[in-house]
Amino acid sequence: MSEQEKKNPANSVFALSRPSRCFGCDTKLVVDDIVKLNSKNEDEKEVLCRKCAGLDALEILRSGNAQITRLAKKYSKQHFVILKWSELWKTYERQGLLVEADALSRAKKDAKK
């Protein structure tokens, strides 16, 4: 996890590395579903699906295009970094961003100019 995510975990969401269930609606979640973690205490964390966390209006922007990522982050009023646990490296790896749909389309349009 980068220093920024350690300082501000509120701007992070996670891609599941194993199946789970949503704490809010008891929906079955599969590997790579995007979830928000809420800490009850240091030992317990509540897993919330995108709908229960209020993030279902945001779109996934996968890593790979730095220009579109910068523009989408700039145009989006709210964005979240998607992290996934790597068993091999024993750390979180950045998978992409959750951004607003109109910000993503505007970023793609501006990147083509």
C-alpha positions in Angstrom: 0.0 0.0 0.0 1.4 3.4 -0.9 2.0 6.2 1.6 -1.1 8.0 0.3 -3.4 5.0 0.8 -2.0 4.5 4.3 -2.7 8.1 5.2 -6.2 8.2 3.6 -7.7 4.7 3.4 -11.1 6.4 2.9 -10.2 6.9 -0.7 -9.5 3.2 -1.2 -11.7 0.3 -2.3 -10.6 -3.3 -2.7 -10.9 -6.0 -5.3 -11.6 -9.2 -3.5 -9.0 -12.0 -3.7 -11.5 -14.6 -2.3 -15.3 -14.9 -2.1 -17.2 -13.1 0.6 -20.6 -11.7 1.6 -21.8 -8.1 1.8 -22.5 -7.0 5.4 -25.3 -4.7 4.3 -27.4 -6.8 2.0 -25.9 -10.3 2.4 -25.2 -10.5 -1.4 -22.7 -13.2 -2.4 -19.5 -11.6 -3.6 -17.0 -13.3 -5.9 -13.3 -12.8 -6.6 -12.5 -9.4 -8.2 -15.7 -7.7 -7.0 -15.1 -4.2 -5.8 -15.9 -3.6 -2.1 -15.5 -1.0 0.5 -14.2 -2.0 3.9 -15.5 -0.3 7.1 -13.6 -1.0 10.3 -15.6 -1.8 13.4 -12.4 -2.2 15.4 -8.8 -3.2 14.7 -9.8 -6.9 14.3 -13.1 -6.7 12.5 -13.9 -5.2 9.1 -17.3 -5.0 7.4 -17.3 -5.8 3.7 -19.8 -3.6 1.7 -20.7 -4.2 -1.9 -20.6 -1.2 -4.3 -24.4 -0.7 -4.0 -24.4 -0.7 -0.1 -21.3 1.6 -0.1 -23.0 4.1 -2.4 -20.4 3.5 -5.2 -22.6 1.9 -7.8 -22.8 5.1 -9.9 -19.0 5.1 -10.4 -17.2 3.3 -13.2 -14.1 1.2 -13.1 -11.0 2.6 -15.0 -8.3 -0.1 -15.1 -4.6 0.7 -14.9 -2.7 1.1 -18.1 -3.3 4.5 -19.6 -1.7 7.2 -17.5 -3.1 10.1 -19.5 -6.8 9.0 -19.2 -6.2 8.2 -15.6 -4.9 11.7 -14.8 -7.7 13.4 -16.7 -10.5 11.2 -15.2 -9.1 11.8 -11.7 -9.0 15.6 -12.5 -12.6 15.7 -13.8 -14.2 13.4 -11.3 -15.6 15.0 -8.1 -14.9 11.8 -6.2 -12.6 9.0 -7.0 -11.4 5.8 -5.3 -8.2 3.8 -5.8 -8.9 0.1 -6.4 -6.4 -2.1 -4.5 -6.0 -5.9 -4.6 -4.0 -8.1 -2.2 -1.1 -10.0 -3.9 -0.3 -13.3 -2.2 3.0 -13.4 -4.1 4.3 -10.0 -3.0 2.4 -9.8 0.3 1.2 -6.2 -0.4 -1.6 -4.4 -2.1 -1.3 -3.7 -5.8 -3.1 -0.8 -7.5 -5.7 -2.1 -10.0 -7.2 1.2 -11.2 -9.7 3.8 -10.2 -13.4 4.2 -9.6 -14.5 7.5 -11.2 -17.7 9.2 -12.3 -19.0 8.1 -15.7 -19.1 11.6 -17.2 -15.5 12.3 -16.0 -14.4 9.1 -17.7 -16.1 9.9 -21.0 -14.7 13.4 -20.9 -11.2 12.1 -20.2 -11.3 9.7 -23.1 -12.6 12.4 -25.4 -9.8 14.9 -24.3 -7.1 12.2 -24.6 -7.9 11.7 -28.3 -7.2 15.4 -29.1 
